[in-house]
Amino acid sequence: MISILILVGVVAAVAMTERSVEHLPFAVAALLFNAALLLLCLADAERAILLSGLLAVAIAGISIVKFNHSALKLTVSDLPLAFAGTVPFFVLQYPRMMLGVLAGGVIFAAASIAVLFQAAGSPVSIIFRIPLFCLALVGFAKASTSKEAASLRLTLTQGRCFYSTFMASLGAPASWRQFGALALSDIANEPLPLREATPSRSACSPDIIVIQHESVFDPRIFGLPVEPGVEAFLSPSDGESGRLNVDIFGGGSWQSEFSLLTGLSSASFGSSAYYLFQKGAGRFHSSLPRSLASLGYKTTLISSCRRGFLSYDKFYSSIGIEERIFADELPPPFDVRRFEATNSDAVFLDAVIDAHTRTITSDPTPRFLYVLTNFNHGPHSRQLVPQGQFESERTFAAASCRDAGYAEYYTRLAETATTWKRLKDKLASSAPGRPVLIVHYGDHQPVLTKQIDQHLKRPEDGRSRFRTFYAIEALNIPDFTAGPGADLDIAFLGTVALQRAGVALDPIFATRASLLDDCGEAYFASASERKRRFHRTLVDLGLIDLMPSAKQAR
C-alpha cells in the first residue's frame, strides 16, 4: 500500500511538470522504467520509486532552466555541451541562475541521500526484480515508438513535457549519432541535380560588408515602438529589410555565423550545432567566402572577440576567409582592454571601417568583409552606455516597457544606430563611387525577451523567440531596388546578399537560390523534399564531409 501511495505521489509530481495529458502515459512509462532499473540495485520498491521521482523532477528542472535561457528543452544529445564551454559561459553570464542550479543540485543530493538511508522498505527478491525490469524495459521501448513519443521531438520549443522530452531522446537513434561523426538530419536518399551557374549582372563587383549585430532584435516584433533613428537602422528607407528566422535563442552566436557563411541550418546537425566550429573545421567545402574568393574577392573577418576565443580561427580559415583580424590585433588607437569594458559598437565599428578603408585605398579588388560585434550581449542589468548619453532614448524605452533590462537594451541599440549612420556616411565619402553592398542582421534574441513577454503578457509562440531582423543597403549600385523584403531564414541570407550584389552564382548557390520558393521563410523547419535532396547532393559531391575524420579544406 505504501509503495502505491508513493507511486501516485510521484506520478502527480511528474504530471505537474509535464502539463500534457497526451504525453503523460509516456512519462509514466519512463518513470517506471527508471524505477525498475533502480530496483535492481536497491532491492526495495519504496526507495526505487522515490529516487525515480526525484530524478524526473531534477531532469525537468534542468530542462526548464535550459528552456528559459535557450528556448529549447533538454535532450540527451545536449550532455556533451557541458564539456564544450557551456557551463563556464553560464557561470560568467548568469551567476544568479547558476547559483540556483547549484542550490538545486545540493537539495537533490541531500534528498537522494535521505531516501537511500531513511526510506528503505520491504525487500523484493531478485527473482521478481529481473522480470519486473524486463517488463518495464519492454514497456518503455514500446512507448518510445509511439506517435506520442515521436511528437515530443517536434516540440522542443514548447514549455511543457520537460521530463518526457528528455526520456524520448534516449530512444532516438539520431540523438546518439551526434556523439560521433556529424549527422545531417534533413537529407534525402536521392540527389538533386544542380542548376546552371547564374552570370553576374555587372562587370564591376561591389564590396560586400556583412555585420552580425550581437543579440539585436527588432522591438517591433513585440509591438514596442522605436524612434526614427532606430527605425532607420532596422528598416532603412533606401534599403531592403525584413524579419530573420534564426536557429538559436539567448546565446550560441556562432551557430548564426555558421548558417550565414555556409548556407546551411545549424539545426540540421542536432546537438553538434553548438560546436560546429570545432567539429566542422575542414568539413564544409562550399561557403559564401569561398564562392566570393573564386570570383576574385579578398575575404576578411574582423571580430570583436580575441583570437583565442573558443579556438574558432581554424573554422574561419577552413571555409575560405583569407584574412582574420581579432580585437586584440586591431592597430592603435584601438585599445582592446578599454574596449572590453563595454564592447561599444561606437568604438569597435569605427575601428573596423577605418581598417577597411585603409585596405581599399588604391586597390580596386572587391572585398568581402564579415564583422562580428558584441555590444548588446546580455546580461542587460549592466549599464554600458555612459551616464548622460542617450538618456532620452533610455526614457523612451522605459516608457514603452517597464523593464530596466529593456531600457538598457534599447539604449545600446540607439548608440549602434547612431554609430552606423555616421559610419555609413564615412564609408561613402572615403571611396566615392565605389559600389558597396551592406548587410546587417541580428544573430539571436537575448534572454531579456522572455522578461519582455512577461511584462507585455503576450500569448506564447514557440517560434517568436527565433526572430530577429536583417537589413540590406547599397552604395553606388544603380540597379539595387529598395523596399520591404521577404521574411528570410538566416541560411538564405548569404544567397540573397549575392543576388542583391549582382555577382555570379555558382551552381551550388544558384540551386540554393531556387529553394527560396520551396522553403519560404524557413529552412530547417521546411518540409521541402528538394532541400533534402540538395543536402544529399552536397554530401555526394564531398562538399559536406560527415565522416569521422574530416578531409582538409580544398
N, C-alpha and C positions, 0 to 999 in steps of 0.2 A: 504493500500500500504506500509506504514512504517513497519508494522508487517511482511509482506512478505520479504521486504528487510533485515530486521533484521534476519529473519529465514534463508535466503540464506547465509548471512554472517556467522552466527553461524555454519551452516552445512559445509561451506567451511573451517572454523577453525578446526572443528572436523575431516574433511577429511584429513587435513594436518597431524594430529597426528595418524590417522588410517593407512594410506598408504596401503589400501587394498580396491579395488573396490568391491570385492566379499562380504566383510563384512560391507560395508558402509550402505546398507539398514537396517541391524540390528541396527547399531549405530544410524541411524536417528530415527528408531522406539523407541529406548531407550531415545533419546533426546526429542522426542515429548511426551513420557510418563512422563518424569520429568517436562517438561513444563506444561502439563495438571495438574499434581499434584500441582505445584506451583500456577497455575491459580486459583485453588480452594481457595487459601488463599489471593492472591494478587488482583484478580478481573480484571486485565488488561493483555492483551497478550504480550505487549511490554516488560514489566519487567519479566514476566514469561519466555519468550524465552531467554532473555539476561542472566538471572540467571541460566537457564538450561545450556546455553552455557558455562558460567563461571564455573559451577560445572563440566561439561565434561572436560574442559581444566585442571581444578585442579586435577581431578581423573587421567587424562592422565599424568600430571606432576609428581604426586606422584608415579604412576606406573613406569614411566621412571627412577626415582631415585632408586626405589627398583630393577628394572631390571639391572641398572648399577652396583649395589652392590651385587646382588644375582643371576643374570642371569635368574630370574623368575619374571613374571609380577604380579601385584596386583590383588587379588581376595577378595571377601567379607570375606572369612574364615581367611584372614590374620589379620583382625581387632583385635581379642583378643591378638595378639602378641604385640601390643602396651603396654599391661599391663603385659607382661611376660618378661620384661627386655630388649626388643629390642631397645626402644628409648634411654635409658641411655647408652646402648652399643654403638650405633651410635654416640652419643654426645661425648663419650670419644675417639672413634677410628677415627671418621671422622668429626671433628668440622667444617671444612670449608663447607662440604656438608650440615650439619645440619643448619649452618648459612644461606646457600642459601635457604633451605626449610623454615626456619623462615621468611626470607625476602619475599619468595613467598607467605607464609601464610598471611603476613601483606598486601601485594598487593591485594590478593584475598579478604580479609576482606574489604579493602578500596574500591575496585571496587564494591563489593556487596552493601556496604552502599550507594555508589554514585548512583547505579542503583535504589535502593529502594526509595531514596529521590528525585532523579532528573530525572528519566526516566519514570514516570508514563504516561500511555496512556489512551485511551478511555476505560471506564469500560465495562465489559461484564457481562450480567445478570447471576445470579445463575441458571436460567432456562436453559441456554446454557452451563454453566461451568460443571455441573454434567454430562450431556450426553457426552460432549467432553472428560471428564476424563474417563468415562466408555469405550468410543470408543478407546481411547489411551491405556487403560489397556488391552482390548481385543487384540488390535494390537500388543502390546509388548509381551503378553502371547503367541500369535500365533508365533511371530517371535522367541521367546525363544525356541520353539520346532522345529525350522527349522534345517536342516542339517548344515547350515552355523553357527548357534549358537553353535551347538554341536561340530563342528570342532574347535571352539575357545578354548574349554577346552583341546585340544590336542596341542595347540601352545604356551604354557606358556614360552617356551624358545626362541621364535621368537620376534625380536624387532619391532613389529608393532601391531596394533589393541589394543592399551593400554586401551582405554575407553570401547570398546565393550567387551573385555575380562572380565573386572570387572563387567559390567552390565549383561553379560551372566551368571556369577557366582551367581548373585542374584536369578536367576530362577533355579539354580541347587540344588536339594534336598541334594546331598552329601555335599555341602558347609555348609549347616545349621546343618547337623548331627554332624559336628565337634565341635559344641558348647556344646554338652552334652557328652555322653559316647564315648569311642573310636569307630571309624567306619573303618572297613577294606574294602578298595575299590575293590581289586582284589581277590574276593573269590567266589567260585562256590557253587552250591546247594548240589552237591554230594561229599562225602569224597573220598579221595584216599587211598587205602589200603597201609599200611606201609610195607617197606622192612624188611627182617630179619636183625638182627644185624650183623655187619661185625667183625670178630675176629681180634685181634692185630697180627702184623707181627713178633713181638719180645717179649720176656719175660721182656725186660728192656725198660721201658718207658722213653723217653728223657724229659728233661726240655723243656718247650715251652715259649719262650720270644717273646712277640708281642709289637712292638714300633710304636705308632702313631706319625708321624712327622707333626707338625702343619704347614699347608699352604705350604707343599712341593709338587712340581710337577716336572716332567722331562722336562727340557728346550728343549729337542729334539722333544717333541710333537709339538713345534712351529718352528722346523727347526733350532734351535740355537745349536751351538756346545758346548761341555763340555770337560773339561780336564780329563786326565786319572784317577785322584783321585776321582773326582765326578762321573765319569762313573763306577768306581769300586763299589761305594756306591749304585748307582741306578741299575746297571746291573752287579752284581758280577760274575766273570768268573767261580767261583766254586759254584754258586748258581743258582736259578731259578728266573726269573723276567719277568715282562710284564706291560702292561698298566692296570690301575684300574679305573673302572667306579664307580662314587660316586653320591649321591643324591643332593649334595649341592655345592654352589659356594660362595666364599667370607667370609663365617662365618657359625656358627652352627655346630662346630666340633662334638658336642655330637650326632648329627644325624649319623655321620660315626661310632662313638663308638657304637651306638645302633645297626647298621646293622652288624658290625663285631661281636658283642657279642651275638646277638640273631639269626643271620642268616636270618633276615627279612629286607625288604626295609623300611626305614623310610617314603618314599614317599607314601607307601600304606595307611598311616594314615592321608593323607591330611594335613590340617593346624596344626593338632595335632603333626605332625612330629617335629616341632620346640621345643615343650615342652613335648616330650615323657618321658623324665627322671622324670618329675613332675607328669604327668597323668599316666605314665606307671608303676610306682613302685608297685610291687605286682601283676602285670597283666601278666607277661611273665615267664612261669614256665619251659621252655626248653631253655637252653643257652649254650654257649661254656664253661664258667667256671663251670656251674652246671654239664655238661656232664663229664668234666675232674675230678671234685670232686668225681663223682661216680666211677671213675677209680683209686681213691686213691691219686689224686693230691692235693697239698696245693695251694690255689689260692690267689694271691696278686695283688693289684693295687698300683702303685706309680705314683702320679700325680704332675705336675709342678704347679698346682693351690693350693690355700689354701683350707682347708676342708670346709670352709663356702661358697665357690664359688657356687652360684645358688642352694645350698642345694641338690646336686646330690648324696651325700653319700648314701641316702636311696635307690636309684635305684640300685647302685652297689651291695649293700647288698642283695637286693631282688632277684637278678639273680645269686647269689651264689659266689660272691667274698668275701672270708672269711676275709682277712686282707686288710685294705685300709689305705695307708700311703700318706699323702699330704705334700706339700712343707714346710709348717710350722711345720711339725712333724719330718722331717729328722734330724738325730743327727749331732752334730758338727763333723768335721769342716765346714759342710754346714751351710751357713748363709743366711736365706731366704730373709732378707732385701737387702743384697748386690746382691743376685741372681736376685731379681725382677727388678733391674736397667737395666738388659739386657736380662734376661731369657736364658742365654747362655747354649747351649747344652753341651759345654765343662765342665761346672760346674755341671749341673744337671745330665747328663748321667754318669759322673764319680761317683757321689754320689749314683746313682741307682745301678750300677754294684757293688760298694763296699757293699751296703746293701744286695744285692742278694748273693754275695759270702760269706758273713758272715752267712747267713741263711742255706746255703747248706753244710757248713763245718761239716763233720762227720754225715751228715744226708742224707741217700740215697733216701728219699721220693721225688718223682718227683714234680717239681714246675711249675705252670703256673703263669707267671709274665706279667702283662699288664702295659705298660709305656706310659704316655701322656706327650709330650713335648710342648713347647710354643715359641721356639726361632724365628721361621720365620713368626710369626704373623705380619700382617700389622699394621700401615702403614709403608711403606718402605722408607719414607722420613727421617726417623731417622737412624743415623749411629750407630749401636750397636756393630759392630766389631771394636775394638780399632784401632786408627791410628797406622800405622806401621805394622799391622798384616794382612796377606793375601792380600797385596797390588797388587801382580802380578795377583792374581785371580780377583781382582776388575778391574784391567786394561784390562784383557782378556774379562770380561763380557761387559765392556763399549765399547770395540771394536766390540763386537758381536751385541749389540743392544744399540742404543743411547738413553737410558732411565736411568736416575740416580737411579730410584727405582729398576730396574732390576739388576744393578750393586751391589746394597746393598743386594738384594735377593740372588744373586749368591754367594756373599762373605760369607753370613751366611751359605749357603748350603755347601760351601767349608770347613768352620770350622766344620760343623756337620760331613761331610765325613771324615775329618782327625781325628776327635774325635772318630768316630765309628771304624775306622781301629785300632786305639790304644786300644780301649776298647775290641774289639773282641779278640785281642791277649792276653789281660789281662784276659779275661774270660776263654780262652783256657788254659792258664798257671795256673790259680788259682784252677782248678779242672781237672787235666789231666785224660783223658779217659772218663769223664762224658759226656754222649750224650746230645746235646742241639740242638734244632731247633729254629732259629731266624727268625721272620717275621717282616719286617718293611714296612711302607706304608705312603703315603700322604693322609690326610683326605679330603682336598679340595684345589682348587686353590685360591690364594689371588686375591683381586680386581685388583691388579697390572697387571694381564694378559690381561685385557681389553686394557691397555695402550700399552702393547707389541703388541697386534693385530693392534692397530692404527699405531704404528711405522713401523711394517712389512707389513702393508696393505694387510693382509691375507683375503681371502674370508670368509664371515660369515658362521659359522657352529654352529647350536644351541646346539649340544652335546659336542663340543670341550671344553667348559667351565667345563665339569664334568669329565675330565680325569686327573688322577694323575699317580702314579706308585706303584708297590709292588715289593719286593724282598724277597726271602726265602733262608736262608743259614743254613748250618748244621755243627755241630762239633761232630765228633765221631759217626756218623750214617752211617754204611757201605753201606746200600742199597739206600742211597739218590742219586738221579740222577740229575746232574746239566745240565743246558741248557736253551734255551729260553722257557718261559712259555706262556700259552694262555692268551689273554686279559680276565680279570675277572670283574665281578661285586662284589662290596665290601660285598654284602650279602653272597657270596660264599667263601670269603677268609678264614673265620674260618674253614669251612669244608675242604678246600684244605689243610690248615695247619695240621688238624688232619690226613688227608691221608698221607701227607709227613712225619709226625712224626711216622706213622705206628701203631698208637694206635687203639683200638677197637672203632667202630662206633655204637652207639645205634640205634634203629630203626628209630628215627627221623632224625639223621644225615645221616644214610645210605640212607634214602629216599631223603633227600635234595641233597646228592651227585648224586643220579640218575637223578636229574633235570638239572644237568650241561649240558648234551647233548641237552635237550629241550630248555633251555634258552640261552645258549651260553654266550656271554659277558654281557648280560643284565639280569636284574631280574624284577624290577617293569615294565620296558618297554617291557618285553617279553609278547607275547600273549599266552603263554603256558597254555593250559587248565589243564594239570597235576599240574602246580604250583598253580593254583586257587583251585583245588580240595585238594591239600596238605594243603593250608590255612584252608579250611573247616575242614579237619581232626584235625588240631591243635586246632581250636575253639571247635569242638565237644568233644575233649579229655580234655578240660579245660586247655590246655597249653597256650592259649591266652584268656584272660578274657576281653570281650568287654562290660560287664555290667556296669551300672553306679557306683556301689560300687565294687571296686576291692577286690578279695579274698587275703588273706595273702599268701605270697610266701611259697611254700611247699618244 
